[in-house]
Amino acid sequence: MKKLFKIVLILVALGVVLLLVGTVALRIYLPPEKAKALVLQHLSTQLKREVTLGSASVGILSGLHMTDLKISESPNFSKGTFLSSEQFSLKIALVPLLFRKIVVRQIILIRPEVAIVREANGKTFNFSDLTNSTTPTPPSGSTPASGSPAKESLPFLLLISRAEIQKGALHFVDHSPARQSVEIMPFDLILKNVSLTSPFSIQTSLHLKSKGDDIALSLTGQANLLNGTFVIKQGTVISRQTKVILSGELNHLTTPEPAVDLKIDIAQLNFSDISAFVALPAGIKIDKPLKGIISAQGDQRVVELRSQLALGSLHVDGRGRVQDVSADKPFIAYHLETNAFPIAEVLAYAPTMVPQGVTLKGNTQLSVDVSGTSSAIQFAAKWVGTDLAVSQGDAFSKPAGVPLDLSMTGDVTSMTPLKVVVKSMNLHLAANELTGFGTYEVHGSQAVVNAAAKGARWSFPELAKVSPLLAPYQPTGTLSFDAHASGPVNAPQTTVQTSGDLAIASIKQDYYEGQNLQMQWSLTDVTPDLSRVNGTASLKQGPGKILNVQKLASSSTIGKIALGPLDALAKLQQKGLLNQVNVPNLATITFDSIVGTYQMHSGVMDIKTFDLNGHALSIGDQGTVGLSGDRQMAMKVSMKLAPGTIGGTVGELIEKDEKGRQLLKFSVTGPAANPKVKFEFPELSKKTVQQAGQEILKNQDVQNAVNGLLKGIFH
């Protein structure tokens, strides 16, 4: 026993002597000044930058210790400091080396600071010169001869008891157009018991700062390098009132089939808290917090995704999958569906989404399916607005409860430049259906659309349910149309093909009163200016009164065609071309009936018949009128006055019809801006014409009738 004790004492004494000898030897052969010089020479040579160092020392027990390390920007400190650190310490246990184990007792880096700069071109960084080094080639003859197997050596085991970064900082300065400068400070990292064969803990925290916003991120977890797992016990993102929590694990990271099981719990996310990092599109302002849960579970073959998000009263649930995660273009399929949410709340986030003058009230619902890769995406969407009340002035008013829904399918065939192909579109409004298709493309700064929409036999009674103008008159009949639009989104060229029939028993409005209105039309190539229109139209009207022809004609395309003859005569009166027969302006046109038939050829209306019959005044019109451009006219007009309107000798001489009504005829030719009017008085002298005009003016009934006709129709 005494002998064993002596042996132990001798070994301990020998160890102490060796330790003292080693320490003295290091002091002699590697003093601090030499250690510092070696570090400076090695770093300067490798980095090709200036390097300064406060002190450097190496000890058997104390390990490597450096202070005030600074590395310049390329090529020297006149360009600034790239990296600095107050202190670096590395301590390695010596005895385990005898057993092929590397045990690092501690690695500590105190106040490291790095400045990353992205240049204006967006591609070059201030460290780019450090990444351009070539891979060194092995010395000549170092490769073992063929057939001589290299001697296998036992692997070293690595254990790091503690690795720590204290109060680090990273400054990212972005001179590119993106302007995404950001600071990460302070940054702290602690690794405990790092091993290649057993689990070890990780704890890190940092603050991300940009443009006045500060996001605190922290992560605690456990890693196992042997089986390639990483367990996230808790990761948090906190900024003011925002808090997001991450948990889960990553498995089989060192194998060809890594797996993931992650959960993101969004306790509260205020977009204003992270506006410096996540910018909302222009015109959108969200002042309510986002809440919800997002999860991902699976491997590189299939990852199942689920989400439940809430923004105020809006709830969005999602589910889907990602296939071939490791491929260059993974395939994704995802379904999103909302609850029935109040539209007013969502529109408050983006007021410009709705055209001016349109109001929406009530609840709506949306569902979307998306599938495909980054280069080819398919989508299908459905929007339900049955519970919405939609209105736009007097033109449109859909009460809540009237069916309204829109379905759409299509492809995104290109992201850059963007191209969207709408394969099908179906809109249901009351009992009417609209179908369509088209494309949307972006060329540079301009968006271009090419679309078609079609409605077959739309019911006027159903349209009256959503039209304040039609509803009081209880119309009957149908409307069909086929519309096309192409060109820039803000100014597309449009053409319409339309046909239909409309009947109203009784109608009364600001400019028109009448009974038994019947209209029919079949038109093609209808453009906004009617320059290419072709087709036919007809008008039948029972007793009524027109108070303002021009405003009535301008209210619709069909109105402009049906009342085209009166509209043309109105412009003649405005130019004073009917004054030579002393026809005064009229306040109203009272009639017993109107009948008109029209044929359109390339923007020119051929008036086959137009007969307005009244007690005091009747008008007949035939000929052609241009519907656009200079509006060339070639018309023959006849006016019939009640018997006895023009009395005396002149009245006896004026031509009369079979009912004794006095007849005035004239023709109109030339452009609307400068027409020529020629009256037909083959049997009367100029003096007789003047006398006839004077007698017309003296008759109050005629004044009221004629003034109403011309002023009302041709105002």
C-alpha positions, 0 to 999 in steps of 0.5 A: 500500500505504501509502495502504491502511494509512493508511485502515485506521489511520484506520478503527480510530482512528475505531472506537476514538473512537466506542467511547470516545464511546459509552461516555462518552455511556452514562455521561452519559445512562444512568448506573448509578443511572438504569439501576437506576431504569429497571429497578425502575420497569419491573419494578414496573409490569409485575409489580405487586410490590415489586422491589429491585436491588443495582446495574444498569449498561449498557456497550457492551462489558460489556452489561447487568449486574444484581446482587441482584435480588429480586421480592416475593410479591404485593403486597410483601416482607411476604408473602415473596420470590418470585424472587431472583438474585445476578447477571444479565449480558447481553452483545451483540455490536454489529458484527453488528447492522449485518448484521441479526444478533443475537449474544449473547456470553453470558447468565449467571444466577447463583443464581436462586431461585424459590418456587412455592406452591400454595394449599390449594384446589389450584388457586391459585398464588402466581404466578396474578396474573402470568398474568391479564394481558390481551393488549395491543391494537395502537395505533389506526391501526397496521393497514395499510390494505387493499390496501397490503401491508406492507413485508417486512423481512429476518429477523434471525439469532440466535446465543447463544454461551453461556447459563448458569444457575448453582446455581439453586433452585426451592422448591415448597410445596404446601398442598393436600391432595396435599402434594407439596412438592418442591425443585429445587436446585441447578439448572445449565443451559449452552447453547452456540452457540444458533442458529435455523439450526444445531445447538447443545448443551444440558447441564443437571443438577438435584437433585429433593428431597422428604421426605428423598429426593434424585434427581439428573437430568442431560441432555446433548443437541443441538437444531436449531431449523431442522429441529425435532430434539432428540438426547438423547445421555444423560439419567440419573436417579440416587438412591442405588442407582437408575440410569435412563438415557434416550437417543434423539431427537425429530424433525420437532418443528416439523412436523405430524408429529413423530416419536420414537425413545426408549429407557429403560434401567433399570439398577436402580430401587429403589422405596425410593429414590424413595418420596417421588415414587412411592408404592406402594399400601398393603400393598405393599412391594417390596424387590427392584430393577426392571430392564429396557428400555422403548422408543418409536418412531414418529410421531403416527399410530402409536408402537410400544412395547416393554418388557422388565422384571424384578423378581426372578424375575418377568419381564414382556415387553410390546409394543403401540402408541399410535395418534392420539397427538395426539388428545384420546383416543389409542388404545392396544393393549398386550400383557403376558406374564410368565414362569412365576414363583414365586408365593411371591416375588411374594406377599411383596410383597403378603401381603394379596392372598391370603385368610387360610388360603390357601397357594400354592406353585409357579410361575404365569403371567399374560398381559393384553391391553389396548386402547382409549382413556381413556374406554373400555378393553377387556381380556382376561386369562389366568392359569395355575396348573396348576403351583401347589399350592393349599390351604385347610385341609381344604376344598381342596388342589390338588396341582401338576399338576392343571389350573387356569386362569382367562380373563376378558374385559371393558370398563372403561366408566368411570374416574371413577367406576370401572365394570368390566364382565366380559363372560366368565369361564372357570375350569377346575379339573381337568376341571370348568369354571366360567363367569360374568360381572358388573360391578364399580362404585365409588359414592363410598366403596363398591364394588358387585358384580353377578356370576353364575357357573355350573358344569354337571355338575361331576364329584365324582371330579374334585372329590375330586382337590382335596378332602381331605374327599372324596378318601378316599371315592371319590365318584361323581356330578355337581354343577350350580349357578348362583350370583348375587351382588349388593351391596357387595363386603364383604357381597353378597346371594347366591342359588344354584340347584343340582342333583346326585347323590352316591353313596359306597360307604363313608364314615367320619369324625368324626361319621358312618359308613355304607355305600351313601350316595345323595343327590339334590337340585334346589334353587332360591333357595338363600340362606345362611339358606335362607329362600327355598329351593325344590325337592326332595331325597332321601336313601338310606343303608345300615347306619351310625352317626351320632355327632353330628347337629348338626355333621354337618347344619351341614357343608353346605346339603344336609346341613342339609336331609337331616338336618333331621328329626333336627336338629329332634328334637335341639333338642327333647331339648335343651329337655327336652321328651322327658323325660316319657317318660324317654327318656335322652340317647344317645351314638350312633345305630346304624341299618340304613338311612335313607330320606328325601324332602323338598319345599321351599317358600319356606324351609319343608321338607315332610318327605314321608318320613323313616325311620330303621330300626335294631335297637334303635330306629327313627324315623319323621317327617313334617310341616314344619320351617322352615329359617330364622327362628323355624323353625316346626314341625308334625311327627308322630314315631313311635319303635319300640323292639325287642320286650321293651324295656318288660316287664311289664304296661306292656309288654303295654299299649303299642301295637305294630306288626306285628313286635311293636316297641313304638311311641311317638308324639308331635307337635311344633308351634310355633317351635323356640324354644318348641315344644309336644310332645304324646304320644299315649297313648290307652289308658294312664294317666299312672301307666302312662307313668311305669312304662314310662319306668322300665322303659325306663331299666332296659334298658341296650341301650335306653339306649345306643340312645336316648341315641345317637339323641337326643344325637347327632342333636339335640345 
